């Protein structure tokens, strides 16, 4: 067979395993496993389940339980002689996985939360461990005979292993769940992170102990020697080697690199393989050495993130899925053919989950968390996932447990992992979290009851100031904060350009502007110009305020418009959360380095921080790791207030180039064409806009259709035109008018006297009169620089009267020639008053989006949200809980 060069063309059977050429069958097995894992994850991923669920179930399906029932399937696809090759690849993957797991252990974070983490970690380990020891007694008598395991296993070894299987928590899966549910910054999330690290480390120590006892049970002296060697190896790595490696990396400026050098990466891999080799030859297991090696890599300047980003792709895509799929191949559910087998399965699930939930919840309650917070902590700590699969596989290979027990506990691991996310969402709902955050914010205020009453009053007044139903409201209306949601880096240029026109006024000292009271607390990393003011009655906020230096009292001067308010900037950076370990490391690092996020940790946030410093604008920021399908929900769940303007820059029409020549200047045929393009190029889910419709704030979406075109003059003057298509102006129309006037006001202050245009429905012929009467005392609003054009949409044709969309009528009949020449430097502002979940965009807006993509002009869509403050304030669920707790 080895001599047949022609392969299948010479009549060779590719499914016949040949030990001298094992690659052929291995490649087919790898493709089958990886394809099955990813196909299953398309379904389980939508249920917010970690990929390990799909990988193990893929192995079960491909193994003896399902496909193995097909005659000759196992002998053909997974013959026994080919399994060592799969195991070799799988073990290499798990060694790298354990190394990455060591990188995830943040010792600095543990030190900051040592008291809580240690008590929670020990409790959630000790209680399940104790119940596991009791559960091991009937299991040992029923399923641990020499015929089942292949060798005689002492009860102490078996008991320790079963107890460890009950007690472990899957820290990597836990991090991903906390990220997806946005709990990693909450009190419950911080407790779970710290406890998970402690639980993980102690769990690996106990597993190593059980393996040592299994391998050296004939000689107790050997056990002591192995323990001493393991402990000594850990000390060598964690102290001399760790500090030596850090010293070398500092001296060679390795930590300052954007990407680790090839030599440094090779050195770290060498350290990992040596450690894995040593722990393997002394009788522990190679995975423990790899875990120890991960602990010694320097964490300064996010070096572990950079190193993981360089190393992780092939292991995560190929090696690790094969490992968990091979674990699934070893699961034979057909062995569970007795009633008592399923009784033990349900008992193991109940004990594993209940012991974790109760121990975690009780300790969390003792640390001051509320009941539902504590319950969520317990549920999260019950997650088994990846770590449990590794533990069980080690036990099976060491012949500590039989294949029947292995199948039982694999089912227990899958069920406990699968149930973690839905149970957490059930116990710790989004509405409860919002009430909890409000309550905690109230308790943290310095002025107690007075501050609470003042805050409630400010909310009512803020609602009044946020009302937009007439031209008079334009004078008092103001934006309390611009919340910029940055989704892709491609939109940064257009985003900064628009923000520069909206909030930056370089002709004035920004600190002289009236500072708007904000419920949001600015981050510690905000610009040095961050201003904090005491809450004032918002019905007087459009009056100019000055402070007497001697008395400190506020003096009110009348007739200052809402345009004079200082508009703070808050940036939400939506970073895509993938299956990569890098994302987990970055998210946990960004959220838990300090009490607040620092711009230095994210280069994109740093750009906006510099922009805010130059403009002396109050600045705050937040990074949110989100999957594509959760982006809209993550925006809605952010701490966004009614008076805020959520600014969402989107990339629009796309150009493709070869050199400086445009290859694709395509015209979009209909709205569905450009809509699908918008979703794809901005990495948005198909229901993104439908989900975003219930946002509790004003919304402005900038669709930039010129950002990717090379021949646009980036330094040309930007023009803004307002489109008022409705006969009767809605609150969204007034918001669009306010934004237009605010930009116009800023431009006049900057002495940019470029012509601005308002296109108005001809049926609203009194708009100009109302507008200039309202601002008759404002010299900056001059007809010389503001052009108002009345537009009709019905036009006579040869046959009949035809009606075209408002934007089409503007482009065909009312756009001045000079405006046509500067169309690519023009942003059209248009209201979307009917932003609804069933149909987010109205027909007129759909037409504007399509025209903007084809004619290449930018479009700003504006929606005003008006909410009603309830007449009576009822006690929230959280407040009731606090009353109960205090009592």
C-alpha positions in Angstrom: 0.0 0.0 0.0 2.8 2.4 0.8 4.3 1.9 -2.6 1.2 2.9 -4.5 2.2 6.4 -5.6 -1.0 7.0 -7.6 -3.3 6.9 -4.6 -7.0 6.5 -5.4 -6.1 6.6 -9.1 -4.2 3.4 -8.6 -7.0 1.8 -6.8 -6.0 2.6 -3.2 -8.7 3.0 -0.5 -8.3 6.3 1.2 -10.3 5.0 4.2 -7.8 2.2 4.8 -5.5 3.2 7.6 -1.9 2.9 6.8 0.5 3.4 9.7 3.3 4.4 7.4 1.1 7.1 5.9 -1.4 8.1 8.6 -1.9 11.6 7.2 -4.6 10.7 4.6 -7.2 9.4 7.1 -6.3 12.0 9.7 -7.1 14.8 7.3 -10.5 13.4 6.5 -11.2 12.9 10.2 -10.1 16.4 11.0 -12.3 17.9 8.3 -15.3 15.8 9.4 -14.8 16.8 13.1 -14.3 20.5 12.4 -17.2 20.8 9.9 -19.6 19.0 12.3 -18.5 21.2 15.3 -19.1 24.4 13.4 -22.4 23.3 11.9 -23.7 22.4 15.3 -22.5 25.7 16.7 -24.6 27.6 14.2 -27.6 26.4 16.2 -26.1 26.3 19.8 -24.4 29.7 19.3 -27.9 31.3 18.8 -28.8 29.9 22.3 -25.7 31.7 23.8 -24.0 28.4 24.4 -20.2 28.1 24.4 -18.5 26.3 21.5 -17.4 23.4 23.7 -21.0 22.2 23.9 -21.1 21.9 20.1 -17.7 20.2 20.0 -18.5 17.5 22.6 -22.0 16.8 21.0 -20.2 16.6 17.6 -18.0 13.9 19.1 -21.0 12.0 20.6 -22.8 12.1 17.2 -19.7 10.9 15.3 -19.0 8.3 17.9 -20.6 5.0 18.9 -23.8 6.6 20.2 -25.2 7.7 16.8 -23.2 7.2 13.7 -21.4 4.3 15.3 -24.6 2.3 15.0 -24.2 2.3 11.2 -22.5 -1.0 10.2 -18.7 -0.7 9.5 -18.8 3.1 10.1 -16.4 3.0 13.1 -14.0 0.6 11.4 -13.9 2.8 8.3 -13.9 6.3 9.6 -12.4 6.0 13.1 -10.5 2.7 13.2 -8.8 1.9 16.5 -5.4 2.1 14.9 -6.0 5.7 13.9 -7.0 7.0 17.3 -3.4 7.5 18.6 -2.8 10.0 15.8 -6.0 11.9 16.8 -5.0 11.7 20.5 -1.6 13.2 19.7 -3.1 16.2 18.0 -5.7 16.6 20.7 -3.2 16.5 23.5 -1.1 19.1 21.8 -4.2 21.2 21.6 -5.1 20.8 25.3 -1.5 21.6 26.3 -1.8 24.9 24.4 -5.3 25.4 25.9 -4.0 25.0 29.4 -1.2 27.4 28.6 -3.8 30.0 27.5 -5.8 29.3 30.6 -2.7 30.1 32.7 -2.4 33.4 30.7 -6.0 34.2 31.8 -5.2 34.1 35.5 -4.8 37.7 36.6 -2.9 37.6 39.9 -3.2 41.4 40.4 -7.0 41.1 40.1 -7.0 38.3 42.7 -5.0 40.4 45.1 -7.4 43.3 44.9 -10.4 41.0 45.6 -8.6 38.4 47.6 -10.9 38.3 50.6 -14.1 37.8 48.5 -12.5 35.6 45.9 -10.8 33.3 48.4 -13.9 32.8 50.6 -16.2 32.3 47.6 -13.7 30.1 45.8 -13.1 27.9 48.8 -16.8 27.6 49.7 -17.9 26.7 46.1 -15.1 24.1 46.0 -15.4 22.6 49.5 -19.1 22.1 49.6 -19.4 20.3 46.2 -16.2 18.4 47.0 -17.8 17.1 50.2 -21.0 16.0 48.5 -18.9 14.5 45.8 -17.0 12.4 48.3 -20.4 11.1 49.6 -21.7 10.5 46.1 -18.5 8.5 45.3 -19.4 5.8 47.7 -22.4 4.2 45.8 -20.6 5.0 42.5 -17.5 3.0 43.5 -19.5 0.0 44.6 -21.6 -0.1 41.4 -19.2 1.1 38.6 -15.6 0.7 39.7 -14.8 -2.9 39.3 -11.6 -4.0 37.6 -13.6 -5.1 34.5 -15.0 -1.6 34.1 -11.8 0.5 34.5 -9.1 -1.9 33.3 -7.2 -1.9 36.6 -8.0 -1.9 40.3 -8.6 1.6 41.6 -8.4 2.4 45.3 -11.4 4.1 46.8 -9.5 7.1 48.0 -8.2 7.8 44.5 -11.7 7.3 43.0 -13.3 9.5 45.7 -10.9 12.4 45.2 -11.4 12.3 41.5 -15.3 12.2 41.7 -15.2 15.0 44.2 -13.0 17.1 42.0 -15.3 16.5 39.0 -18.2 17.8 41.2 -16.3 20.8 42.4 -14.6 22.4 39.4 -15.8 25.5 37.6 -15.1 26.3 34.0 -13.3 29.6 34.2 -12.9 30.2 30.4 -16.6 29.5 29.8 -17.5 31.6 32.8 -15.6 34.6 31.3 -17.4 34.3 28.0 -20.9 34.1 29.7 -20.1 37.1 31.8 -19.1 39.0 28.6 -22.1 38.0 26.6 -24.5 38.9 29.5 -22.5 42.1 30.3 -22.1 41.1 33.9 -18.3 41.4 34.0 -18.5 44.9 35.5 -21.3 44.2 38.0 -20.7 43.3 41.6 -21.8 39.8 40.9 -19.5 39.5 37.9 -16.5 40.7 39.8 -17.2 38.2 42.6 -17.6 35.4 40.1 -14.4 36.2 38.3 -12.3 36.2 41.4 -13.9 33.1 42.8 -13.6 31.3 39.4 -9.8 31.9 39.4 -9.4 30.5 42.9 -11.7 27.6 42.2 -9.9 26.8 39.0 -6.4 26.8 40.5 -7.4 24.7 43.5 -9.3 22.3 41.2 -6.2 21.7 39.1 -4.2 21.1 42.2 -6.7 18.5 43.5 -6.8 16.9 40.0 -3.1 16.7 40.0 -3.2 15.1 43.4 -5.7 12.4 42.2 -3.5 11.7 39.1 -0.4 11.4 41.4 -2.2 9.0 43.7 -3.4 7.0 40.7 0.1 6.7 39.2 1.9 6.0 42.5 -0.6 4.2 44.7 1.7 1.2 45.0 4.3 3.3 46.9 3.3 6.1 49.2 6.9 7.4 49.2 6.6 8.1 45.5 3.5 10.2 46.1 5.5 12.4 48.4 8.3 12.7 46.0 6.0 13.6 43.1 4.3 16.2 45.2 7.6 17.7 46.3 8.9 17.8 42.7 5.7 19.4 41.4 5.8 22.1 44.1 9.5 22.7 43.6 8.9 23.1 39.8 6.1 25.6 40.5 8.4 27.6 42.7 11.2 27.6 40.2 8.9 28.9 37.4 6.8 31.3 39.5 9.7 33.1 41.1 13.2 33.0 39.5 12.0 32.3 36.0 9.0 34.6 36.1 11.1 37.6 37.2 14.0 36.7 34.9 11.7 36.5 31.9 10.2 39.9 32.8 13.6 41.4 33.2 14.8 40.1 29.8 11.6 41.4 28.1 12.0 44.8 29.7 15.7 45.1 28.7 15.0 44.0 25.1 11.9 46.3 24.9 9.8 43.3 24.1 6.9 44.5 26.2 6.7 47.7 24.2 6.2 46.0 20.8 2.8 46.0 19.1 3.4 42.3 18.3 5.6 39.8 20.1 8.8 39.1 18.2 9.5 35.6 16.7 12.3 34.9 19.1 10.2 35.9 22.2 7.3 33.7 21.0 9.6 30.8 20.4 11.2 31.3 23.9 7.8 31.3 25.6 6.7 28.2 23.6 10.0 26.5 24.6 9.3 27.3 28.3 5.8 25.9 28.0 6.9 22.6 26.3 9.8 22.1 28.8 7.3 22.6 31.7 4.8 20.2 30.2 7.5 17.6 29.5 8.8 17.8 33.1 5.4 17.4 34.8 4.6 14.5 32.4 7.7 12.5 33.1 7.3 12.8 36.9 3.9 11.3 36.7 1.5 14.2 37.0 0.3 15.3 33.5 1.6 17.5 30.8 -1.3 19.9 31.1 -0.3 21.0 34.6 3.2 22.1 33.3 1.6 24.1 30.5 -0.7 25.8 33.0 2.3 26.7 35.2 4.1 28.2 32.2 1.1 30.4 31.4 1.3 31.9 34.9 4.9 33.3 34.4 4.3 35.3 31.2 4.5 39.1 32.0 1.1 40.9 31.9 2.5 44.4 31.6 1.4 46.5 28.7 -1.2 43.7 27.8 1.6 41.4 26.7 -0.4 38.3 27.3 -3.1 39.6 25.0 -0.6 40.3 22.2 1.0 36.9 22.7 -2.3 35.0 22.7 -3.4 36.9 19.6 -0.3 35.7 17.8 -0.6 32.0 18.9 -4.2 31.1 19.4 -5.8 30.7 15.9 -4.6 27.3 14.8 -5.0 25.7 18.2 -8.5 27.1 18.7 -9.7 26.3 15.2 -8.1 22.9 14.7 -6.4 21.3 17.8 -8.8 22.1 20.6 -12.0 21.1 18.8 -10.4 17.8 17.9 -9.6 17.3 21.6 -13.2 17.8 22.8 -14.6 15.9 19.8 -12.3 12.9 20.7 -13.7 13.2 24.2 -17.2 12.9 22.7 -16.1 9.9 20.6 -15.3 8.2 23.9 -18.8 8.7 25.1 -21.0 5.7 24.4 -24.5 6.5 25.7 -25.7 3.0 24.7 -23.8 1.7 27.8 -26.4 3.6 29.9 -29.0 0.9 29.5 -30.2 0.4 33.1 -32.6 2.5 35.2 -30.0 3.0 37.9 -27.6 4.5 35.4 -30.0 7.4 34.7 -30.8 7.7 38.4 -27.1 8.4 39.0 -27.0 10.8 36.1 -29.9 12.9 37.5 -28.4 12.7 41.0 -25.0 13.9 39.7 -26.6 16.8 37.9 -28.6 17.7 41.0 -25.7 17.5 43.4 -23.2 19.3 41.1 -25.6 22.2 40.4 -27.4 22.5 43.8 -24.2 22.4 45.9 -22.6 25.1 43.8 -25.7 27.3 43.7 -26.4 27.1 47.5 -22.8 27.5 48.6 -22.1 30.4 46.2 -25.4 32.2 47.0 -24.9 31.9 50.8 -21.3 33.2 50.7 -22.3 36.0 48.3 -25.1 37.0 50.6 -22.7 37.1 53.6 -20.5 39.5 51.5 -23.4 42.0 51.2 -24.9 41.1 47.9 -28.7 41.0 47.5 -30.7 37.8 47.2 -31.0 37.7 43.4 -27.4 38.9 43.0 -26.3 36.0 45.2 -28.4 33.5 43.4 -26.9 34.6 40.1 -23.4 34.2 41.6 -24.2 30.6 42.6 -25.7 29.7 39.2 -22.7 31.1 37.4 -20.3 29.1 39.6 -22.1 25.9 38.7 -20.9 26.1 35.1 -18.7 23.1 34.2 -17.9 23.3 30.5 -14.3 23.0 29.2 -12.6 22.3 32.5 -14.9 19.4 33.4 -14.3 17.8 30.0 -10.6 18.0 30.5 -10.9 16.6 34.1 -13.0 13.6 32.9 -10.7 12.9 30.0 -7.7 12.8 32.2 -9.5 10.5 34.6 -10.5 8.2 31.7 -7.0 8.0 30.3 -5.6 7.4 33.8 -8.1 4.5 34.1 -9.6 6.1 37.3 -13.1 6.0 35.9 -14.9 3.6 33.6 -16.4 4.5 30.2 -19.9 4.3 31.8 -19.0 6.9 34.5 -17.3 9.0 31.9 -20.6 9.1 29.8 -22.6 9.9 32.9 -20.4 12.8 33.9 -20.1 14.1 30.4 -23.9 14.4 30.3 -23.8 16.2 33.7 -21.2 18.6 32.3 -23.2 19.4 29.2 -26.5 19.9 31.1 -24.9 22.1 33.8 -23.1 24.2 31.2 -26.2 24.5 29.0 -28.4 25.6 31.9 -26.0 28.3 33.2 -26.9 31.1 30.8 -30.8 30.8 30.8 -30.9 30.3 34.6 -28.7 33.4 35.1 -30.9 35.5 32.8 -34.0 34.2 34.7 -32.6 35.0 38.1 -30.8 38.2 37.2 -33.0 40.0 34.7 -32.1 43.1 32.8 -34.8 45.1 34.6 -33.6 44.0 38.0 -30.0 45.0 37.1 -31.1 48.5 36.1 -33.0 49.0 39.3 -30.0 47.6 41.3 -27.5 50.0 39.6 -29.8 52.9 40.3 -30.1 51.8 44.0 -26.3 51.4 44.4 -25.8 54.8 42.8 -28.2 56.3 45.3 -26.4 54.6 48.2 -23.0 55.9 47.0 -24.0 59.5 46.9 -22.4 61.8 49.5 -25.5 63.7 50.4 -27.9 60.9 51.2 -31.6 61.8 51.2 -31.1 65.4 50.0 -29.1 64.2 47.0 -31.8 61.6 46.2 -34.6 64.2 46.2 -32.5 66.5 44.1 -31.8 63.7 41.6 -35.5 62.9 41.3 -36.3 66.6 40.8 -33.6 66.9 38.1 -35.1 63.9 36.2 -38.5 65.6 36.0 -36.9 68.9 34.9 -34.7 67.1 32.4 -37.8 65.6 30.9 -39.3 69.1 30.5 -36.1 70.3 28.9 -36.1 67.4 26.5 -39.6 68.2 25.2 -39.7 69.2 21.5 -43.1 70.1 20.2 -42.8 73.8 19.1 -40.4 76.4 17.8 -40.2 77.9 21.3 -38.9 74.6 22.6 -35.9 75.0 20.4 -34.6 77.8 22.5 -34.6 75.8 25.7 -33.8 72.3 24.4 -30.3 71.0 24.8 -28.4 67.7 24.5 -27.2 66.5 27.8 -24.6 64.2 26.3 -23.6 62.8 22.9 -23.2 59.0 23.3 -21.2 57.9 20.3 -21.5 54.2 19.5 -18.5 53.3 17.6 -19.1 50.0 15.8 -16.4 49.8 13.2 -13.1 51.6 12.8 -14.0 52.6 9.2 -16.4 55.1 10.6 -13.9 57.0 12.8 -13.1 59.7 10.2 -16.7 60.6 9.4 -17.6 60.4 13.1 -15.0 62.8 14.2 -15.8 65.2 11.4 -19.5 65.3 12.4 -18.7 65.6 16.1 -16.3 68.5 15.3 -19.2 70.4 13.7 -21.7 69.4 16.5 -20.0 69.9 19.8 -16.7 71.7 19.1 -16.5 75.5 19.0 -12.9 76.7 18.7 -13.8 80.4 18.7 -14.9 80.3 22.4 -13.4 79.0 25.6 -15.4 75.8 26.1 -15.2 76.1 29.8 -17.3 79.3 29.7 -20.2 77.3 28.3 -23.0 76.3 30.6 -22.2 72.8 32.0 -25.2 70.4 31.8 -25.8 68.3 34.9 -25.3 64.7 34.1 -26.5 61.6 35.9 -23.6 59.7 34.5 -20.4 60.0 36.4 -17.4 60.8 34.2 -14.6 58.3 34.2 -11.4 58.9 36.0 -9.7 58.9 32.7 -11.7 61.8 31.3 -10.0 64.9 29.9 -8.5 67.4 32.3 -11.3 69.8 31.3 -14.0 67.6 32.9 -16.5 69.9 34.7 -18.8 68.8 37.5 -21.7 71.0 38.5 -24.4 70.7 41.1 -27.8 69.9 40.0 -29.9 73.0 39.1 -33.5 73.4 38.1 -33.6 72.6 34.4 -36.4 75.1 33.8 -33.7 77.8 34.3 -30.9 76.0 32.4 -31.3 78.2 29.4 -30.4 81.1 31.5 -26.7 82.0 31.7 -25.1 81.0 35.0 -22.0 82.6 36.6 -20.5 82.0 40.0 -19.6 84.7 42.5 -16.0 84.1 43.6 -16.7 85.4 47.1 -20.0 83.8 47.9 -20.0 80.8 45.6 -23.6 81.5 44.7 -25.0 81.1 41.2 -26.1 84.2 39.5 -28.7 83.9 36.8 -28.7 85.9 33.6 -31.6 85.5 31.2 -32.0 84.9 27.5 -29.2 82.4 26.8 -30.2 79.7 24.4 -29.9 75.9 24.7 -27.1 76.1 22.0 -24.8 77.5 24.7 -24.7 74.4 26.7 -21.5 72.4 26.9 -22.1 69.0 25.3 -20.1 66.2 26.9 -19.0 63.3 24.8 -19.3 59.6 25.8 -17.9 56.9 23.5 -19.2 53.3 23.6 -16.7 51.2 21.6 -18.5 48.0 20.5 -15.8 45.4 20.0 -16.8 42.2 18.4 -16.8 39.2 20.8 -15.6 36.1 19.1 -14.6 32.6 20.2 -11.0 33.8 20.5 -9.2 33.7 23.8 -7.8 37.1 23.0 -11.2 38.7 23.4 -11.7 37.1 26.8 -8.3 38.4 27.9 -8.9 41.8 26.6 -12.4 42.1 28.1 -11.4 41.0 31.6 -8.2 43.2 31.4 -10.1 46.3 30.3 -12.8 46.0 32.8 -10.8 45.0 35.8 -7.5 46.9 35.7 -9.0 49.8 37.5 -12.4 51.0 38.8 -12.9 52.8 35.5 -11.7 52.1 32.0 -8.6 54.0 30.8 -8.2 55.3 27.3 -4.7 54.0 27.1 -6.0 50.5 27.1 -7.9 51.0 23.8 -6.3 52.9 20.9 -9.7 53.9 19.4 -10.8 55.4 22.7 -7.5 57.2 22.9 -8.3 59.0 19.6 -11.5 60.3 21.0 -9.9 61.2 24.2 -7.3 63.4 22.3 -10.2 64.9 20.3 -12.0 65.8 23.6 -8.9 67.3 25.2 -8.3 69.5 22.1 -11.9 70.8 22.3 -11.9 70.9 26.1 -15.0 68.7 26.1 -15.9 66.5 29.1 -15.2 63.0 28.0 -16.1 59.5 29.3 -15.8 56.1 27.6 -16.7 52.4 27.8 -15.7 49.3 25.9 -18.3 46.7 25.3 -17.5 43.3 23.9 -20.5 42.1 22.0 -21.5 39.4 19.5 -23.1 40.6 16.3 -26.6 39.6 17.3 -26.3 41.3 20.7 -25.1 44.7 19.6 -28.5 46.5 19.7 -29.3 44.9 23.1 -26.0 46.0 24.5 -26.6 49.6 23.3 -30.0 49.6 24.9 -28.8 48.2 28.2 -26.1 50.9 28.5 -26.6 53.7 31.0 -28.2 56.1 28.4 -30.5 58.9 29.7 -33.5 60.5 28.1 -31.7 63.7 27.3 -28.8 62.0 25.6 -28.2 61.9 21.9 -27.1 58.4 20.7 -24.9 59.0 17.7 -24.4 55.9 15.5 -22.0 56.4 12.6 -22.4 53.8 9.8 -20.4 53.0 6.7 -22.5 53.3 3.6 -21.8 52.9 -0.1 -18.6 51.1 -0.9 -15.9 51.8 -3.4 -13.3 49.3 -4.6 -10.0 50.5 -6.0 -7.0 49.2 -7.9 -4.4 52.0 -7.5 -6.5 55.2 -7.9 -9.1 53.8 -10.3 -12.5 53.0 -9.0 -13.4 49.4 -10.0 -16.8 49.4 -8.4 -19.0 52.5 -8.4 -22.2 50.4 -8.3 -25.7 51.8 -8.3 -28.1 50.2 -5.9 -31.3 49.0 -7.5 -33.6 49.2 -4.5 -33.7 49.8 -0.8 -33.3 46.1 0.0 -30.1 46.1 -1.9 -28.5 48.9 0.0 -30.1 47.8 3.3 -28.4 44.3 3.1 -25.2 46.1 2.2 -25.4 48.3 5.3 -26.0 45.4 7.6 -23.1 43.4 6.1 -20.4 46.1 5.9 -21.2 47.3 9.4 -21.4 43.8 10.9 -25.0 44.2 12.2 -27.6 41.6 12.7 -30.6 41.5 10.4 -32.9 42.7 13.3 -30.5 45.4 14.5 -32.6 48.4 13.7 -35.8 46.6 14.7 -34.3 45.9 18.1 -33.0 49.5 18.5 -36.4 51.1 18.1 -37.3 51.1 21.8 -34.2 53.0 22.7 -34.8 55.3 25.7 -33.0 58.3 24.1 -32.7 60.5 21.0 -31.0 58.8 18.1 -29.0 60.1 15.2 -27.6 57.7 12.6 -25.0 59.0 10.2 -24.7 56.9 7.0 -21.4 57.9 5.4 -21.3 57.3 1.7 -18.1 59.2 0.9 -15.7 57.9 3.5 -14.2 55.2 1.2 -13.9 57.4 -1.9 -10.4 58.4 -2.7 -11.0 61.5 -4.7 -13.1 63.3 -2.1 -11.4 66.5 -0.8 -11.1 65.7 3.0 -10.2 69.4 3.7 -13.2 70.8 1.8 -15.9 72.8 3.6 -18.7 70.6 4.9 -22.2 71.7 4.0 -25.3 70.7 5.9 -28.8 70.7 4.5 -32.0 70.0 6.4 -34.9 68.0 4.9 -38.3 68.6 6.5 -40.6 66.4 4.4 -43.6 66.3 6.7 -46.5 68.7 6.4 -46.9 68.8 10.2 -43.7 68.9 12.0 -43.1 66.1 14.5 -40.8 66.0 17.5 -38.2 64.2 15.4 -38.5 67.1 12.8 -37.8 69.6 15.6 -34.9 67.5 16.8 -33.5 67.5 13.2 -34.0 71.3 13.1 -32.3 71.7 16.5 -29.2 69.7 15.3 -29.1 71.7 12.1 -29.3 75.0 14.0 -26.7 73.9 16.5 -24.3 73.1 13.7 -25.2 76.4 12.0 -24.6 78.2 15.3 -21.2 76.5 15.8 -20.1 77.4 12.2 -21.1 81.0 12.5 -19.0 81.2 15.8 -16.1 79.7 13.8 -16.7 82.4 11.2 -17.5 79.7 8.6 -20.1 81.7 6.6 -21.0 78.9 4.2 -24.5 78.8 2.9 -26.9 76.3 4.6 -30.2 75.2 3.2 -33.5 74.0 4.6 -35.8 72.0 2.2 -39.4 72.3 3.4 -42.6 70.7 2.3 -44.5 73.5 0.4 -47.6 72.8 2.5 -45.7 74.0 5.6 -45.3 77.5 4.0 -45.1 79.4 7.4 -42.0 77.6 8.6 -39.6 80.5 7.7 -41.8 83.0 9.4 -42.0 80.9 12.7 -38.3 80.2 12.6 -37.1 83.8 12.2 -39.7 85.1 14.7 -38.5 82.7 17.3 -34.9 83.7 16.9 -35.5 87.4 16.0 -33.0 88.6 18.6 -30.3 86.2 17.4 -27.8 87.9 15.1 -26.2 84.7 14.1 -29.4 83.4 12.4 -29.4 85.5 9.2 -31.3 85.0 6.0 -28.0 85.9 4.2 -26.5 82.5 5.2 -29.7 80.4 5.6 -31.6 79.5 2.5 -35.1 78.1 2.8 -36.6 76.3 -0.2 -40.1 75.0 -0.4 -40.5 71.7 -2.2 -43.5 70.1 -3.9 -43.6 66.4 -4.7 -46.4 66.4 -7.2 -45.3 67.2 -10.8 -47.3 67.3 -14.0 -46.3 64.9 -16.7 -47.5 64.4 -20.2 -50.1 61.9 -19.1 -50.9 62.7 -15.5 -49.7 64.1 -12.2 -46.9 62.0 -10.9 -45.7 61.9 -7.2 -42.1 61.3 -6.4 -40.4 61.0 -3.0 -39.4 64.2 -1.3 -35.7 63.5 -1.6 -36.0 62.6 -5.3 -37.9 65.9 -5.9 -35.1 67.8 -4.2 -32.4 66.2 -6.3 -34.2 66.5 -9.6 -35.7 70.0 -9.3 -34.6 72.1 -6.4 -30.9 71.4 -5.8 -28.9 74.5 -6.8 -26.1 74.1 -9.2 -23.4 75.0 -6.7 -24.9 72.5 -4.3 -24.7 69.7 -7.0 -21.0 70.4 -7.4 -20.4 70.0 -3.6 -22.9 67.1 -3.1 -20.1 64.8 -1.8 -19.2 67.4 0.8 -22.9 67.7 1.9 -24.7 66.0 4.8 -28.5 65.9 4.5 -30.3 65.8 7.9 -33.6 64.1 7.9 -36.1 63.0 10.5 -37.4 59.5 11.0 -40.5 60.0 13.2 -41.9 56.5 12.7 -39.0 54.4 14.0 -40.9 51.2 14.9 -39.9 47.6 15.4 -42.2 46.3 12.7 -40.7 48.6 10.0 -37.9 50.8 11.3 -37.7 53.1 8.3 -40.5 54.9 6.5 -40.8 55.0 2.8 -39.4 58.6 2.5 -36.4 57.6 4.6 -35.9 54.5 2.6 -35.8 56.6 -0.6 -33.3 59.0 1.0 -31.0 56.1 2.0 -31.1 54.8 -1.5 -30.5 58.2 -3.1 -27.6 58.9 -0.7 -25.9 55.6 -1.7 -26.3 56.2 -5.4 -25.5 59.9 -5.5 -22.8 59.6 -2.8 -23.9 62.1 -0.2 -23.9 61.6 3.6 -27.3 61.2 5.4 -28.0 61.9 9.1 -31.3 60.2 10.2 -32.7 61.7 13.4 -35.4 60.3 15.8 -36.7 62.0 18.9 -37.8 59.8 21.8 -40.3 61.3 24.2 -41.1 59.4 27.3 -43.7 60.2 30.0 -42.6 60.5 33.6 -45.0 58.4 35.8 -47.2 60.5 38.1 -46.5 58.2 41.0 -43.1 56.7 41.9 -43.6 53.1 43.1 -41.1 51.2 45.1 -39.0 49.0 42.8 -38.3 45.4 43.4 -34.7 46.2 44.4 -35.8 48.9 46.9 -38.1 46.4 48.5 -35.3 44.0 48.8 -33.0 46.6 50.4 -35.7 47.5 52.9 -36.0 43.8 53.8 -32.2 43.4 54.0 -31.9 46.5 56.3 -34.7 45.2 58.5 
